[in-house]
């Protein structure tokens, strides 16, 4: 994988833990079109087949490892810890600035927490023409917990919300077990960067996510077309079961569908039969459907000329 991508370290202003970086990976197809991929919680970019697909469609591919994740995690940092979702905006701003030097059309493709971040970022930059569309793969639009626990999460306030101690939520490896090759899954990724049991959840991070979700629920005004993809099935389990390979066991797809139209005025929502939480990590027939839906949508709303044999059209 290392030789397939160019890597650029983005040096960002220090935060409350010290030095901060993000990492931008790229693979070129020789196009004026580009896609920027943003990962989710307990994640980093490793989905080479996603890059293969976009490059095969003639789209330059970029992926951002956000601060405190993956290639961007520094020894002094707490994994995934932010006090506000807006802390991610500087690296997205810089990544898009770099991409737009050579590209006229930019699509953001984001997964899970990355989908929530991307939606709020796109709302902030509306009217500036920086991106032409969003593809959100199982975006984290609500907490997949009973209503009383969502209410409790909304009560997190300073100083509790700035606590450096992880919340006592327990550990489940069910999702990791459904994915990783060492547990019978299909995918081989670095378990140091994406542990089977995930990252610890801190009150700080949870409070930040809930503020962002409430902001989205109140209604954003993203001014570009948005494709929201979610599984047809949701399943709540703590231990691995075979059904975990054909359902979203992290989020509730019904919540995703409910809140999708709060992102903007031009939102398409597609439910993927037997999709996993990260839909592009689903079984091969399922992920082929995911790619077909993305291609169909981009062919209609983003760059229809590219599907009519005229790559050089504006």
HUMO-V951651 format. One record per backbone hydrogen bond with DSSP energy under -0.5 kcal/mol. CO is the residue of the C=O (numbers start at 1). NH is the residue of the N-H. Records with the same first field share a line. If there is no record, write none. Layout:
CO: NH + NH
This chain:
1: 4 + 5
2: 5
6: 26
8: 10 + 24
9: 11
10: 12 + 22
12: 20
15: 18
18: 15
20: 12
22: 10
23: 25 + 65
24: 8
25: 63
26: 6
27: 61
32: 104 + 105
33: 60
34: 107
35: 37 + 62
36: 109
37: 64
38: 111
40: 43
44: 46
46: 48
47: 50 + 51
48: 52
49: 53
50: 54
51: 55
52: 56
53: 57
54: 57 + 59
55: 58
60: 35
61: 27
62: 37
63: 25 + 65
64: 39 + 66
65: 23
66: 69
68: 80
69: 72
70: 73
72: 68
74: 77
77: 79
78: 81
84: 87
85: 88
86: 89
88: 92
89: 93
90: 94
91: 95
92: 96
93: 97
94: 98
95: 99
96: 100
97: 101
98: 101
99: 102 + 103
105: 34
106: 132 + 133
107: 36 + 109
108: 110 + 135
109: 38
110: 137
111: 114
112: 115 + 116 + 140
113: 117
114: 118
115: 119
116: 120
117: 121
118: 122
119: 123
120: 124
121: 125
123: 126
125: 128
132: 225
133: 108
134: 227
135: 110 + 137
136: 138 + 229
137: 112
139: 141
143: 145
146: 149 + 150
147: 151
148: 152
149: 153
150: 154
151: 155
152: 155
153: 156
157: 160 + 161
159: 162
160: 163
163: 204
165: 203
167: 169
173: 177
174: 178
175: 179
176: 179 + 180
179: 187
180: 183 + 185
181: 184
187: 181 + 189
189: 191
190: 193 + 194
195: 198
196: 176
200: 202
201: 167
202: 206
203: 207
204: 208
205: 209
206: 210
207: 211
208: 212
209: 213
210: 214
211: 215
212: 216
213: 217
214: 218
216: 219
222: 265
225: 134
226: 228 + 268
227: 136 + 229
228: 270
229: 138
230: 272
233: 248
235: 237
238: 174
241: 244
242: 245
243: 246
244: 247
247: 249 + 277
248: 235
251: 253
252: 255 + 256
253: 257
254: 258
255: 259
256: 260
259: 262
260: 263
262: 220
263: 222
266: 226
268: 228
270: 230
271: 273
272: 232 + 275
277: 279
278: 281
279: 282
283: 286 + 287
284: 288
285: 289
286: 290
287: 291
288: 292
289: 293
290: 294
291: 295
292: 296
293: 297
294: 298
295: 299
296: 300
297: 300 + 301
298: 302 + 303
303: 306
304: 307
305: 308 + 310
306: 309
310: 313
